[in-house]
Amino acid sequence: MGKAANKTQQTTLSPEAFIAGIESPRRKADAKTLLAWFGDVTGLKPKMWGPSIIGYGRYHYKYESGREGDMLMTGFSPRKASLVLYIMPGHEGMDALLARLGKHKTGAGCLYINTLADVDMDVLREMVEEGVAHMRATYETWDE
């Protein structure tokens, strides 16, 4: 019996084309801003992961169970309910930054915000930079 492939994999869809299809004007505007912003913060080009996640960079993980795979180092998804930011490996140890960030919610490895106007983009930059630095120091990573 073979191992199941990861559900979220890099695709060839254009992030710009994906964003162009977003119906909500506010969500589309925030997504366009994040597309350029993440590129500036990370120095990496955006790639689509699955049908709705825009990722920057890639890392390889391997669990003690033997399961392994590749995933984006950081990125976002402009969902209908909120913007979801993926700051790997999660927000553990970032309590002081989260306290200064602004209006947000957290989940397992995800940061949820309603709109970019709700958060301090300088604090968000610190979080993404710390996350990417941690990923590079901890995992095998690629700038693709």
N, C-alpha and C positions, 0 to 999 in steps of 0.2 A: 504494500500500500504506500503510495507516494505522499510526500508532504503537500499540504494545500498551499497554493500560491497566495501571496498577500493580496488582499482586495484592492488596496490603494497602490497603484503602480504608475510610473511616469508614462505619459501619453504624448502624442505628437500634436494634439490640439493646441492652437495658438492662444496664449493667455489674453491677448488683445481681442480676439474673436469671442472668447468666452465672456469677457467683460461687456463687449458690445451687445450681447444678448440679454443682459440684466435689465429687467423691467423697471424697477424702482429707480427714479432719477437720483435720489440721495445715495442709495446703495451703489449705483454705478459710479457716481462722482467719488465716493470714498474708495471704491475699488481701483479706480484710475490713479488716485493719489497714492494708495498703498503699493500699487504696481511699481511706480517710479521710486517711491520712498524705500521699499525693501531693497531694490537694486542699488540705491545710493548707500544704504546702511551696510549691506553685505558685500557689495562689489560683484555680485553674481547675477546671472541672467535668469529670468523666470521660466519655469517649466510647469506644465499642467501635470497634476497627479490625480488620477481618477477624473471624474467628470466635473469636479467643482473646487479643487484645491490648487492654488498657485504656490509652488514651492521654489525655494532657492537653495541650491546645493543638495548634496546627497550624502548619507552615511550608511554604513553597514553595521547591523546589530546582530548579536547572537546571544540567545537566552540559555540559561543552564539546561533547559529542557531539550536543547538542540535546535529549536526553531530559530531561523535566521532569515535575514532579508535586508532590503534597502528601503530607506525612507528619506523624505525631505529633511534638511537640517532646520529650516525655518520657513514660514510662509503664512498664508491666510486663505480664508474662504468667505466670500461675500454671500452669506446665507440670507434667506428672507427674514428670519427672526432677529439676526444680529451678525456682526462681523466676527468671525472666529479666527483668532491668531494662534499659530502653532509656534510656541517658543520652546524649543527642545532643550533639555529633556523634561521640561515642565517648569513650574514656577517655584519649586522647592528652593528655599534659601533666598528668595526674592521678596520677603515680607516687607522690608523697608521700601523697596521700589513700588510694590503694589499699593502701599499706603499713600504714596505720593502720586500714583498714576491718574486717579480720577475715577469716574463711574465705570465699574466693570463687574463681571462675575467670573469665577474660575471653575474649571472642571478638571478632570484628569488629564493634565498636559495641555489644556486649552484655555485661552483667555477670550472671554466674550465681551464685546462692547457694542452699544447701539449705534454710535456714530463717532467718527474721529474727533468731532468737536467736544466730546465728553472726556477726552483724555489728554494728558500732557505728552506731546510727541517726543520731547526730549527724554522723558522718563522711559517711554516706550523704546526709544533708541538704545538706552542703556541696557534694557532688558534683552533686546534682540542681540546686541553686541556680546553681552555676557553669555547668552545661550549659544551663540555660534562659536565663541571661544571655547566654551566647555565641550561642545561637540567635537571640535578639532583636536582638543587635548585628550579626549577620551576614546574616540572611535576613528576608524579609517574613514576618511571623508573625501569627496570629490566636488570640484567646483562646477558641476553641471546640473 
